[in-house]
Amino acid sequence: MVTSPMCLIASLGLILLAGCANQAVAPAQQAAAPERPKIIVDADDTIHIPPIAVPASGFISPEAKATLHDIMTHPYPPIPGANAPLEDYQRGREALNRDVYAPMIARDKEKYAVDLGSQTIAGVYADVVTPKGGVAPENKNRILINVHGGAFYNGARTESLVESIPVAALGKIKVISLDYREGPEFKFPAASEDVAAVYKELLKHYKPKNIGIYGCSAGGSLTAEAMAWFQKEKLPNPGAIGIFCAGGVRGISGDAAYIAPPFAYAQMPPRPMKPGAGGQEPGGYFTGTDAMDPLVSPAYSLDVLAKFPPTLIMTASRDMALSSALFTHTQLLKAGAPAEIYVAEGLWHGFMFAPDLPEAADALNVIVKFFDRHLGK
């Protein structure tokens, strides 16, 4: 029988721990230790873990610890069920806009000097964010497209500003954020079609290599989906893309789908999901699609990924999309595509757009430098 090196290391560790314990405790003190709760493993490899205590990471800032505590003790407004009536989604959007996005936008406006406008491009409404004082000379021929997050049912004209204001100000570059079609009013591929329509219009004014695209959460997934859609439509690649708090797969799955809810949101994780199922997004945007379709989940197709432009993936260790992000990065490297990944320790979904968070400032700096490095002049 051959014993693997990892088994030997694990066995050695147990022996050393046992030896140290025997030396540290006097014979008279060696009372029987209480039996630890057992971890149970089902036949299908589902693991049942007894209650454990998990402190905030010792590597995060005091500001991050305070924000994490606030998130876990003041949950976001409830998300409508997959088959909820339209009125529920409208109320959910209003609650998110009022309670979550409005305070973030107000703080961003205080912190960053930008001019806000709007424009309709190829029939798609877009927020237009430019740095006050003008775009930097080196960026006059460049532009960034933001596709906002919001689970494919919310975030237009609100989260879009949260994701655009800091990047425009710090990067001294023009950012347009699209109000793409989403659920429950619309279904796939409406959002991909909107991104492609705007992109084709911008190609009349910008070289493809001078255009960058990025998004967080649903917007990160949509960024990847747009690349697959561009290939289908035979459109040239943009200069670079950013897939933030997401992966190039439909929905949330993998280990992080179970780790993030209790450790970042004080919520129970979902029921076990089959690989490739992707779960059911709140607005039903992907209803009727195949989660393995490369236009829906590009990360499953190495042929599609091989044609991706330089890609920055950004996530965090308590992000429910961590597994999707890691899988997508691995697949991009396997396909030979240029890809980078940034994983923040101990933080949560969308941390990079939290105002006044030191770790967010670090992440935004990485985003700005990534696009500056890869976009054409």
C-alpha positions as CSV (number, residue, x, y, z in Angstrom):
1,M,0.0,0.0,0.0
2,V,1.3,3.4,-1.0
3,T,0.6,6.3,1.4
4,S,0.3,9.8,-0.2
5,P,2.6,12.6,1.1
6,M,-0.5,14.5,2.3
7,C,-1.6,11.6,4.4
8,L,1.9,11.3,5.9
9,I,1.9,15.1,6.7
10,A,-1.6,14.8,8.3
11,S,-0.6,11.8,10.3
12,L,2.6,13.5,11.5
13,G,0.6,16.5,12.5
14,L,-1.8,14.4,14.6
15,I,1.1,12.6,16.3
16,L,2.9,15.9,17.1
17,L,-0.3,17.4,18.5
18,A,-0.9,14.3,20.6
19,G,2.6,14.4,21.9
20,C,2.4,18.1,22.8
21,A,-0.9,17.5,24.6
22,N,0.5,14.6,26.6
23,Q,3.5,16.7,27.7
24,A,1.5,19.8,28.5
25,V,-1.1,18.2,30.8
26,A,-0.2,16.6,34.1
27,P,-1.4,13.1,34.7
28,A,-3.8,14.3,37.4
29,Q,-5.3,16.8,35.0
30,Q,-5.9,14.3,32.2
31,A,-9.6,14.1,32.6
32,A,-11.6,12.7,29.7
33,A,-12.2,15.5,27.2
34,P,-15.8,16.0,26.1
35,E,-16.6,14.3,22.9
36,R,-16.6,16.6,19.9
37,P,-19.6,16.7,17.6
38,K,-19.0,14.6,14.6
39,I,-19.1,15.7,11.0
40,I,-21.3,13.4,9.0
41,V,-20.7,12.6,5.4
42,D,-23.6,11.3,3.3
43,A,-23.3,8.8,0.5
44,D,-23.5,11.6,-2.1
45,D,-20.7,13.5,-0.3
46,T,-23.0,16.1,1.4
47,I,-21.3,17.1,4.6
48,H,-23.3,17.9,7.8
49,I,-21.2,20.2,10.0
50,P,-22.1,20.8,13.7
51,P,-22.3,24.4,15.0
52,I,-18.9,26.2,14.9
53,A,-17.7,29.7,15.9
54,V,-16.1,31.7,13.1
55,P,-14.7,35.1,13.9
56,A,-14.0,37.8,11.4
57,S,-10.7,37.4,9.6
58,G,-7.8,38.8,11.4
59,F,-6.4,40.2,8.1
60,I,-9.2,42.7,7.4
61,S,-9.4,46.3,8.5
62,P,-11.4,47.6,11.4
63,E,-13.7,49.3,8.9
64,A,-14.3,46.0,7.1
65,K,-15.1,44.3,10.4
66,A,-17.6,47.0,11.3
67,T,-19.2,46.7,7.9
68,L,-19.3,42.9,8.0
69,H,-21.0,43.1,11.4
70,D,-23.6,45.6,10.0
71,I,-24.3,43.3,7.0
72,M,-24.8,40.3,9.2
73,T,-27.1,42.0,11.7
74,H,-29.1,44.2,9.3
75,P,-30.0,42.0,6.3
76,Y,-30.9,43.4,2.9
77,P,-34.5,43.7,1.9
78,P,-35.9,40.2,1.0
79,I,-35.5,39.0,-2.6
80,P,-38.8,38.1,-4.4
81,G,-39.4,34.5,-5.1
82,A,-38.8,33.2,-8.7
83,N,-42.5,33.2,-9.5
84,A,-43.5,36.3,-7.6
85,P,-45.8,38.8,-9.3
86,L,-44.3,41.9,-11.0
87,E,-45.5,44.1,-8.1
88,D,-43.2,42.3,-5.7
89,Y,-40.2,42.9,-7.9
90,Q,-41.1,46.6,-8.2
91,R,-41.4,46.9,-4.4
92,G,-38.1,45.0,-4.0
93,R,-36.4,47.4,-6.4
94,E,-37.8,50.4,-4.5
95,A,-36.6,49.0,-1.2
96,L,-33.1,48.3,-2.5
97,N,-32.8,51.7,-4.1
98,R,-34.0,53.5,-0.9
99,D,-32.2,51.4,1.7
100,V,-29.1,50.2,0.0
101,Y,-28.1,52.1,-3.1
102,A,-29.2,55.6,-2.2
103,P,-26.9,56.0,0.8
104,M,-24.0,54.5,-1.2
105,I,-24.6,56.9,-4.1
106,A,-24.8,59.9,-1.8
107,R,-21.5,58.9,-0.2
108,D,-19.8,58.4,-3.6
109,K,-21.0,61.8,-4.7
110,E,-19.4,63.3,-1.6
111,K,-16.1,61.4,-2.1
112,Y,-15.6,61.5,-5.8
113,A,-15.8,64.5,-8.1
114,V,-17.8,63.5,-11.2
115,D,-20.3,64.8,-13.6
116,L,-23.4,62.7,-14.1
117,G,-25.5,62.6,-17.3
118,S,-27.5,60.2,-19.4
119,Q,-27.7,59.1,-23.0
120,T,-29.7,56.7,-25.1
121,I,-27.3,54.6,-27.2
122,A,-28.8,52.2,-29.8
123,G,-32.1,52.4,-28.0
124,V,-30.6,51.6,-24.6
125,Y,-30.6,54.1,-21.7
126,A,-27.1,54.7,-20.2
127,D,-25.9,56.6,-17.2
128,V,-22.8,58.6,-18.3
129,V,-20.2,59.3,-15.6
130,T,-17.2,61.5,-16.3
131,P,-14.5,62.9,-14.0
132,K,-15.1,66.5,-13.0
133,G,-12.5,68.5,-14.8
134,G,-12.5,66.2,-17.8
135,V,-11.1,62.9,-18.9
136,A,-7.3,62.5,-18.7
137,P,-5.5,63.1,-22.0
138,E,-4.4,59.5,-22.2
139,N,-8.0,58.4,-22.0
140,K,-9.6,60.7,-24.5
141,N,-9.9,57.9,-27.0
142,R,-11.0,55.3,-24.4
143,I,-14.3,54.4,-22.8
144,L,-15.6,51.8,-20.3
145,I,-18.9,50.1,-20.4
146,N,-20.4,49.1,-17.1
147,V,-23.1,46.4,-16.9
148,H,-24.5,46.7,-13.3
149,G,-25.2,43.9,-10.9
150,G,-28.6,43.1,-9.3
151,A,-29.4,39.4,-9.9
152,F,-30.8,40.2,-13.4
153,Y,-33.8,42.0,-11.9
154,N,-32.6,45.3,-10.3
155,G,-29.8,47.8,-10.1
156,A,-30.5,49.9,-13.2
157,R,-29.8,53.7,-12.6
158,T,-28.8,53.0,-9.0
159,E,-26.2,50.2,-8.5
160,S,-25.0,51.3,-11.9
161,L,-23.8,54.5,-10.4
162,V,-22.3,52.7,-7.4
163,E,-20.1,50.7,-9.8
164,S,-19.4,53.6,-12.2
165,I,-18.7,56.7,-10.1
166,P,-15.5,55.5,-8.3
167,V,-14.0,54.0,-11.5
168,A,-14.6,57.1,-13.5
169,A,-13.2,59.4,-10.9
170,L,-10.1,57.3,-10.0
171,G,-9.4,56.2,-13.6
172,K,-10.1,59.7,-15.0
173,I,-12.1,58.0,-17.8
174,K,-15.6,58.1,-19.2
175,V,-17.9,55.3,-18.0
176,I,-21.3,54.5,-19.4
177,S,-23.5,52.2,-17.4
178,L,-26.3,50.4,-19.3
179,D,-29.9,50.0,-18.3
180,Y,-30.1,46.6,-20.0
181,R,-33.3,44.6,-20.1
182,E,-33.7,42.1,-17.3
183,G,-36.3,39.9,-15.5
184,P,-39.0,39.4,-14.8
185,E,-40.1,41.6,-17.7
186,F,-37.6,40.2,-20.1
187,K,-35.7,36.9,-20.7
188,F,-32.4,35.8,-22.0
189,P,-30.8,36.9,-24.3
190,A,-32.2,40.4,-24.0
191,A,-29.3,41.8,-21.9
192,S,-26.7,40.3,-24.2
193,E,-28.4,41.8,-27.1
194,D,-28.5,45.3,-25.4
195,V,-24.8,45.2,-24.6
196,A,-24.0,44.1,-28.2
197,A,-26.2,46.9,-29.6
198,V,-24.4,49.6,-27.6
199,Y,-21.0,48.1,-28.3
200,K,-21.6,48.2,-32.1
201,E,-22.7,51.8,-31.8
202,L,-19.5,52.7,-29.8
203,L,-17.4,51.0,-32.5
204,K,-18.3,53.9,-34.8
205,H,-16.5,56.2,-32.5
206,Y,-13.8,54.1,-30.7
207,K,-11.4,51.4,-31.7
208,P,-12.4,48.0,-30.1
209,K,-9.1,47.8,-28.3
210,N,-9.9,51.2,-26.6
211,I,-13.2,49.9,-25.1
212,G,-13.4,48.1,-21.8
213,I,-16.3,46.3,-20.3
214,Y,-16.9,45.3,-16.6
215,G,-19.6,44.5,-14.1
216,C,-20.2,43.1,-10.7
217,S,-22.4,40.1,-9.7
218,A,-25.0,39.7,-12.5
219,G,-23.1,42.3,-14.4
220,G,-19.9,40.2,-14.1
221,S,-21.7,37.2,-15.5
222,L,-23.2,39.4,-18.2
223,T,-19.8,40.6,-19.1
224,A,-18.7,37.1,-19.8
225,E,-22.0,36.3,-21.6
226,A,-21.5,39.4,-23.8
227,M,-18.1,38.1,-24.9
228,A,-19.7,34.8,-26.1
229,W,-22.5,36.8,-27.8
230,F,-19.9,39.1,-29.5
231,Q,-18.3,35.9,-30.9
232,K,-21.7,34.7,-32.2
233,E,-22.3,38.1,-33.8
234,K,-18.7,38.2,-35.2
235,L,-17.9,41.4,-33.3
236,P,-14.3,42.3,-32.5
237,N,-13.0,41.8,-28.9
238,P,-12.9,44.8,-26.6
239,G,-9.5,45.7,-25.2
240,A,-10.1,44.2,-21.8
241,I,-12.9,43.0,-19.5
242,G,-13.6,42.8,-15.7
243,I,-15.7,40.0,-14.2
244,F,-16.2,41.1,-10.6
245,C,-18.1,39.2,-7.8
246,A,-19.1,36.6,-10.4
247,G,-17.9,33.9,-12.8
248,G,-18.7,33.0,-16.3
249,V,-21.4,30.6,-15.3
250,R,-25.2,30.9,-14.7
251,G,-26.1,31.4,-11.1
252,I,-24.2,30.6,-7.9
253,S,-22.9,27.2,-7.1
254,G,-19.8,25.4,-5.7
255,D,-18.5,25.5,-2.2
256,A,-18.9,29.2,-1.8
257,A,-22.7,28.9,-2.3
258,Y,-22.8,27.2,1.1
259,I,-19.9,29.0,2.8
260,A,-20.8,32.6,2.1
261,P,-24.4,32.8,3.3
262,P,-23.7,32.0,7.0
263,F,-20.2,33.5,7.1
264,A,-21.0,36.8,5.4
265,Y,-24.8,37.2,5.7
266,A,-25.9,35.2,8.8
267,Q,-28.2,33.2,6.5
268,M,-28.6,29.5,6.0
269,P,-27.2,28.3,2.7
270,P,-29.4,27.0,-0.1
271,R,-30.3,23.4,-0.7
272,P,-27.7,21.3,-2.6
273,M,-27.6,22.2,-6.3
274,K,-26.6,19.9,-9.2
275,P,-23.5,20.9,-11.1
276,G,-24.4,23.2,-14.0
277,A,-27.9,23.8,-12.7
278,G,-27.0,27.3,-11.6
279,G,-30.0,27.7,-9.3
280,Q,-33.0,29.9,-10.2
281,E,-32.3,33.7,-10.3
282,P,-35.1,35.8,-8.7
283,G,-36.5,37.4,-11.8
284,G,-36.5,34.2,-13.9
285,Y,-34.3,35.9,-16.6
286,F,-32.8,32.6,-17.6
287,T,-36.0,30.6,-17.6
288,G,-35.9,27.9,-20.3
289,T,-32.2,28.1,-21.0
290,D,-29.6,25.4,-20.7
291,A,-27.1,26.3,-18.0
292,M,-24.4,24.6,-20.0
293,D,-25.0,26.7,-23.1
294,P,-21.8,28.7,-23.8
295,L,-24.0,31.8,-24.4
296,V,-25.4,31.4,-20.9
297,S,-22.3,30.0,-19.2
298,P,-19.2,30.7,-21.3
299,A,-16.9,29.2,-18.6
300,Y,-18.0,25.7,-19.7
301,S,-16.6,26.2,-23.2
302,L,-12.8,26.3,-23.7
303,D,-13.3,27.2,-27.3
304,V,-15.2,30.3,-26.4
305,L,-12.9,31.2,-23.5
306,A,-9.8,30.9,-25.8
307,K,-11.0,34.0,-27.6
308,F,-11.5,36.2,-24.5
309,P,-9.6,39.4,-24.2
310,P,-7.4,40.1,-21.2
311,T,-9.7,39.5,-18.2
312,L,-9.5,40.6,-14.6
313,I,-11.6,38.4,-12.1
314,M,-12.2,39.9,-8.7
315,T,-13.8,38.2,-5.7
316,A,-13.5,37.6,-2.0
317,S,-13.2,34.6,0.4
318,R,-16.7,35.2,1.7
319,D,-18.3,36.0,-1.6
320,M,-21.0,33.5,-2.6
321,A,-19.6,33.7,-6.2
322,L,-16.0,32.8,-5.1
323,S,-16.3,29.2,-6.5
324,S,-17.7,30.5,-9.8
325,A,-14.9,33.0,-10.1
326,L,-12.1,30.5,-9.3
327,F,-13.6,28.0,-11.7
328,T,-13.8,30.6,-14.5
329,H,-10.2,31.7,-13.9
330,T,-9.0,28.1,-14.0
331,Q,-10.9,27.6,-17.3
332,L,-9.5,30.7,-18.8
333,L,-6.0,29.6,-18.1
334,K,-6.7,26.2,-19.4
335,A,-8.0,27.8,-22.6
336,G,-4.8,29.8,-22.9
337,A,-6.6,33.2,-22.4
338,P,-4.9,36.1,-20.6
339,A,-6.5,36.2,-17.2
340,E,-5.7,37.6,-13.7
341,I,-7.6,37.0,-10.4
342,Y,-7.8,39.1,-7.3
343,V,-9.2,37.5,-4.1
344,A,-9.8,39.6,-1.0
345,E,-9.5,37.8,2.3
346,G,-12.5,37.8,4.7
347,L,-14.7,40.1,2.6
348,W,-18.0,39.7,0.9
349,H,-19.9,39.9,-2.4
350,G,-19.4,43.3,-4.1
351,F,-16.9,44.6,-1.4
352,M,-15.0,46.6,-4.0
353,F,-17.8,49.2,-4.3
354,A,-18.3,49.7,-0.6
355,P,-17.6,53.4,0.1
356,D,-14.8,54.2,2.7
357,L,-13.6,50.6,2.9
358,P,-9.7,50.5,2.7
359,E,-9.9,47.1,0.9
360,A,-12.3,48.6,-1.6
361,A,-9.8,51.4,-2.3
362,D,-7.1,48.8,-2.9
363,A,-9.4,46.8,-5.3
364,L,-10.4,49.9,-7.2
365,N,-6.8,50.8,-7.7
366,V,-6.2,47.3,-9.2
367,I,-9.2,47.8,-11.5
368,V,-8.1,51.2,-12.8
369,K,-4.5,50.0,-13.4
370,F,-5.7,46.9,-15.1
371,F,-7.7,48.8,-17.7
372,D,-5.0,51.4,-18.1
373,R,-2.5,48.6,-18.8
374,H,-4.6,46.7,-21.4
375,L,-6.7,49.3,-23.3
376,G,-5.3,50.8,-26.4
377,K,-4.1,54.4,-26.5
